């Protein structure tokens, strides 16, 4: 029994981190907040949903969807997100769970659907 509990405790961090890097799709929400942050001579756009997080399966508590300003399509994604905010139209994102440091609180955006 002790061996079983020991193995179970060792495997929990592995299961919790298995979502990082997974392809995910969020639920549809209205964009509540748009944030622009400068970091290492580049800008990043961050989008926060109305609600506590983007409710993306396999990416628990992802409160931010983000894209680097210099990525192809970033300006178009910003435009659709701003439209969501001003018209109260829900959007959903597809992307990769996690940020550059491995935090599951972020989704790196590959596309936006309105």
C-alpha positions as CSV (number, residue, x, y, z in Angstrom):
1,X,0.0,0.0,0.0
2,X,2.8,2.4,0.8
3,X,4.4,1.7,-2.5
4,X,1.1,2.4,-4.3
5,X,0.8,5.8,-2.5
6,X,4.4,6.7,-3.2
7,X,4.0,6.0,-6.9
8,X,0.7,7.9,-7.0
9,X,2.3,10.9,-5.4
10,X,5.2,10.8,-7.9
11,X,2.9,10.7,-10.9
12,X,0.6,13.6,-9.9
13,X,3.1,16.3,-11.1
14,X,3.5,14.4,-14.4
15,X,-0.3,14.5,-15.0
16,X,-0.6,18.1,-14.0
17,X,2.1,19.2,-16.5
18,X,0.9,16.9,-19.3
19,X,-1.2,19.8,-20.6
20,X,1.7,22.1,-21.4
21,X,2.3,22.2,-25.1
22,X,-1.1,20.5,-25.9
23,X,-3.2,22.0,-28.7
24,X,-6.4,23.4,-27.1
25,X,-9.6,25.2,-28.1
26,X,-11.3,27.5,-25.6
27,X,-14.9,27.9,-24.9
28,X,-16.7,31.0,-26.4
29,X,-16.5,34.1,-24.3
30,X,-16.7,37.9,-24.8
31,X,-13.2,39.5,-24.5
32,X,-13.4,41.5,-21.2
33,X,-9.9,43.0,-21.3
34,X,-7.1,43.6,-23.8
35,X,-3.6,44.1,-22.5
36,X,-0.4,45.0,-24.4
37,X,2.9,44.2,-22.7
38,X,6.4,45.1,-23.8
39,X,8.9,42.3,-23.2
40,X,12.4,41.8,-24.6
41,X,12.0,44.4,-27.4
42,X,8.7,42.9,-28.5
43,X,5.0,43.4,-27.7
44,X,2.5,40.8,-26.7
45,X,-1.3,41.1,-26.8
46,X,-3.1,39.4,-24.0
47,X,-6.9,38.7,-23.9
48,X,-8.9,38.1,-20.8
49,X,-12.4,36.6,-21.0
50,X,-15.6,37.5,-19.2
51,X,-15.5,34.9,-16.5
52,X,-12.6,33.4,-14.6
53,X,-10.7,31.7,-17.4
54,X,-11.0,30.5,-21.0
55,X,-12.3,27.1,-20.0
56,X,-10.0,25.2,-22.3
57,X,-10.0,21.5,-21.8
58,X,-6.5,20.2,-21.0
59,X,-5.3,23.7,-20.1
60,X,-6.6,24.4,-16.6
61,X,-7.2,27.9,-15.4
62,X,-5.9,29.6,-18.6
63,X,-6.9,33.1,-17.8
64,X,-4.9,34.7,-20.7
65,X,-4.8,34.0,-24.4
66,X,-1.8,35.8,-26.0
67,X,0.1,36.4,-29.2
68,X,3.3,38.1,-30.0
69,X,2.8,41.3,-32.0
70,X,5.4,40.3,-34.6
71,X,3.7,37.0,-35.4
72,X,1.8,36.7,-38.7
73,X,-1.9,37.5,-38.2
74,X,-1.4,39.2,-34.8
75,X,-3.0,42.5,-35.9
76,X,-6.0,40.6,-37.4
77,X,-6.4,38.7,-34.1
78,X,-6.2,41.9,-32.2
79,X,-8.9,43.4,-34.4
80,X,-11.3,40.5,-33.9
81,X,-10.7,40.5,-30.1
82,X,-11.4,44.3,-30.0
83,X,-14.6,43.7,-32.0
84,X,-15.6,41.1,-29.4
85,X,-15.0,43.5,-26.6
86,X,-16.9,46.4,-28.2
87,X,-19.9,44.4,-29.6
88,X,-20.2,41.8,-26.8
89,X,-19.7,39.0,-29.3
90,X,-18.2,35.8,-28.0
91,X,-15.0,34.4,-29.5
92,X,-12.9,31.3,-29.0
93,X,-9.2,30.7,-29.5
94,X,-7.3,27.8,-30.7
95,X,-3.7,27.5,-29.6
96,X,-1.1,25.8,-27.4
97,X,-1.4,25.5,-23.7
98,X,1.4,27.3,-21.7
99,X,3.7,30.2,-22.1
100,X,7.5,30.3,-22.6
101,X,8.1,29.5,-19.0
102,X,5.6,26.5,-19.0
103,X,2.8,28.2,-17.1
104,X,-0.6,26.6,-17.8
105,X,-2.3,29.9,-17.1
106,X,-1.8,31.0,-20.7
107,X,-2.7,29.9,-24.2
108,X,-0.5,30.8,-27.1
109,X,-2.9,31.8,-29.9
110,X,-2.8,30.2,-33.3
111,X,-6.3,31.3,-34.4
112,X,-9.5,33.1,-33.3
113,X,-13.1,32.3,-34.2
114,X,-16.0,34.7,-33.9
